[in-house]
Amino acid sequence: MPTLTKLSGYPLHLTTGSILDILLVSFLIYQFLLLVRGTRAVPMLTGVGALVIAFYIAHLSNLRTLDWLVGTILPYSIFALIVIFQTEIRQALARLGRNLTLTRGSQNGAADAYDDIVMAASTFSQDQTGALVVIEREIGLRTYIESGVSLDAHLSYDLLATLFRPSAPLHDGAVILQKDRVAAAACFLPLSMNPLLSTQLGTRHRAGIGITEETDAVSVIVSEETGGISIAVGGQVEREISPERLRQRLGELCMRYAPQSALSHPMSSSVEAIRTQGDERLYRSERAGERGDQ
């Protein structure tokens, strides 16, 4: 096997196992840097690195008291790091599980009905109706589903429009989707504590971003103040997007291609047609109720 020589003159044997070991360690470091890039973990890791360097210098300088203190605290620091970086660790394990999973059933199921989500979001944007829709992918959202009102209903534009109607009792909170089913409404979500988020984002946006920090879910958020449509995934939010862009992003995230022909008709016209049909059904049901009372 080829060998390399150190500066000190000792031979360094470079075997196939050594090359594989170096490549695996490099891959793990690269994946770790990708995971923490742009997150709040970066300044924390910088601070931890500064402390490690300071303690190492103290050890070399024979500062016995500080060295003893570090030796006593160090075994417990592992648990402190687990608590501090629990979100990042969950995301890393979830990403590893997704890469090892061969089936994409949850994503394909969610993709089959995202057209209704796009049309509902367009309607809410035009009417400036606040809405928060969370799409479950591979990580289950049972904990958050149980915090709301269980529905287990088929996903449709009419149902979303009814749930987020300002006068509806379930319009507050989030609607959680599982494949093509509305699992629950009026659900409570964890708020994002990311200090890098804009101060203009309210509770609805922070809740939509917070759930994507904890899981691999996708959040569709419509602002009640501006009517702007946003989509959040992986703790990152894309704001003020068009319905066509929302359709494209949902297609990418749900592993489904949105054909160009589906975008040929204006979104506003199709939404207006569906809204008219919904109003007609509502009017007919009210008329039927009045005749029943008579």
N, C-alpha and C positions, 0 to 999 in steps of 0.2 A: 504494500500500500504506500502511496506517496506520503512523505513527511515534510513538515515545516520546521524551521529552526527558530527558536526564540532568540531574543537579543542576548539572553544570558548564556546561550550556547546549548541548552538542553533541547533535545528533539521533541517535537509535538506530533504525535501520530494522528493523522486525519483519516478516520475510517468511515465506512458507509453509515454506521450508527451515529457517529459524531455529526455528520452532515445532516442526517434526518433530525437529530436532536436540535441542532441550530435552526433548522427550518421551522420546526414545530414551535420552538420558543419565539422565533420572530413572528410567526403567524399569530400566536396568542397575544403578543405585545401589540401588534398591528390592530387586531380586533378590539383590544381593550382601548386603544387610543380612539378608534372609530366610535366606540360606545360612549366615551366620556366627552368627545369633542362637542363643544357648544352647549354643554350642560353646566349646572352649578357644581358638579364634581370637580371641574378643572381647578378653580381657586382653592378648593379643599385639599386636593392632591398636592398643589403647590405648597400649601402650608405644612402638610404632613412631610413632604420632602425636605423643607427647610428645617423642621424639627429633627429629622433623622440625621441630616448633615451636622447640625449643631451637637447632637448627642455623640456622633462619631468623633467629632473634633474634641469634645470633652473627654472621651475615652482615650484618645491618643495623647492628650495633654495631661493624663493622669490626675484628672479631677475626681477624686475618689467619692466624695459625697454625691455629686451629680451622677457619676457612673453607677453608684448603688441605687439611687433613686430611679434611674432609667431601667436598670435590671429588675427592679421590683414592679414597676408599672408596665413594662413591656408585655408580659404575658396577658395582661388584661386589655391591652390596647387593641388586640385582635377583635374582641367582642365590641369594643367601641367603634371600630371601623365598620363592622357588619351593621351596626345600628345606623351609622351615619350614611352609609352607601346602600341601604336596603333597597331603595328604588332602582338604582343602577344594577344591583345584583339580580333583582327580579327580572329586569329587562334582558340582562345577559342570558339568564337561564331560559327565559321565554323564547329568545331569538334562537338559542341552541336547539330547543325543542322543535321550533318551526322548521329549522334546517334539516332536522332528522326525520320530520314527518313527511311521509310520501303522499298522503291524501290531502286534498284541499277542499273538503266537503263544505266546511262552514263558509269559506270565501265564495265558492260557487253559489251556495244557497243565497247568500246575501246579495250577490250580483244579479240574480234573477229578477229582483224587484226594485232595483235602485232607481228605475225611471220614475216610480211614484214618489220617491224621496226628492228627486230633482224638481218635479213639477210642484210638489207641495212647498219646497223651499222657495221656488220662484213666486208662488202665490203669497207666501208670508213676507217675502221681500217687498213686493208691490204694496201690500197692505200694512207694512211695518208691524207685523205681528211677531213677537218674540217666540223662538222655538229652539229646542235642543234635542237632536236625535242622535242616539248612540248605536252604532252597528257592531254587534259582537262578531269577532272573528274566531280565533282558536282558543284564546284564554276565556274561560267562562266568567260571566258577570252575575252569577247567582246571588252573591252577597248584595249587590246593588239592586237586583230585581226584587228581592224580598223587602227592600226598603220602600217600595212603591206599591201601587195597586196592580195586582196580577190581572192580565187580560187574556193572553194566549189567543189572539185573534189574527185573522189573515191580514197581511199588510196591504193597504190600498191608499190611494190619494184621499178618498173621502174620509177614511178613518183618521188620517193624520190631520186633515183640515178640521175635523170635529174635535179632536183631542186638544188642539192648540187654539181653538176659538176662545177669545178672551173671557167670554161668559161661561165657559165650560169649567166644571169643578176640578178637572185634572190638568188644566193648562199649565200650572206651576210645576216645575221639576222637569226631569228628562224622560223621554220615551226611549226604551231599549228594545232593539230589534234582534231577533235570532233567526237567521236565514230569512225566510219570507213571512215570519210571524212577528207580531207585536207582542213581546213578552210581558211588558208592564209599562205603566205610565206614572207620572208624578214621582219619579225616583230621585233619591238624594245621591249626589256624587261628591267625591273628594275635591276640594278646591286646590288649584295649583298655587304653590307658594314660591314659584320661580320669581326672583327679584328682577329678572331681565325682561319680564313681560311689560307691555305698555300700561301706563296708569289709566289709559282710556278704556281698558277692558274691564267690564263689570263682572258680577258674580256668575252670570250665565256662561260667559266665555271662559272664566277661570275654572268653572266646573267641567266644561267640555274639554279643556286642555288637561285638567287634573286626571280625568279617567284615562286619558291616553298615556299619561306618565306611569300609571299603575299597571295598565294592561296594553294589549295590542289593538284595542278597539279604535274605531274611527268615529269622530264626532262631527256632525253637521250643525252649525250654529247660525241662527238668524237674529240680528240685532233688532231689538224693539225700538231703539232710538233712531237708527239710521237706515234700517232695512238691509244692511249689508250682509252678504252670505260669507261664512267662513267655514273652513274645514281644518280639523286638527287630527294629527296622528303622531305618535311617538313623542309627545310633549311639544311639538312644533305646530304652529298655526299659520294658515295661509288666509289672509283677510281680503275682503272686498273682491270676491271672485264672481264671475258670471255663471248663470245656470249651465251653459255649455262647458265651462271649465270645471264646474262641479261634476257634471256627468263624466267628463274625461278622467278626473282624479278618482272618482268612485270606481270607474272601470279598471284603472290601473291597480288600485288597492284591493279590489275584489277579483283580480286576475281574470278580467273579462274585457275584451276589446269592444268598444262602442263604435259601430260602423258609421261612416260619414253620412249615409242615407238617413240614419236616425236623427241627424242634426240638421237635415235640409229644411224642415219646416220651422218657422219661428216659434220659439218657446212660449212667448207671451200668448200667441193665438191658441195653441193647444191647451195652455193653462186656463185661458178664458173660456174655452169650450167646455172643459171639464167642470169649471166653477159654475157655469150656467146650468149644466146638467144637475150638479149637486143642489143648486138653489131650487130648481124645478122639483126635485124629489122632496126637498124639505117643505116646499109650498104644498105639494100634494099631501104629504103626511099631516100637515097642519089642517088642511081642508078636511081631510078624512076624520081627524080628531074633532073638529067643530061639528061635522054631521053626526058623529057618534054622540056628542053631548046633547044635540038636539033630539 
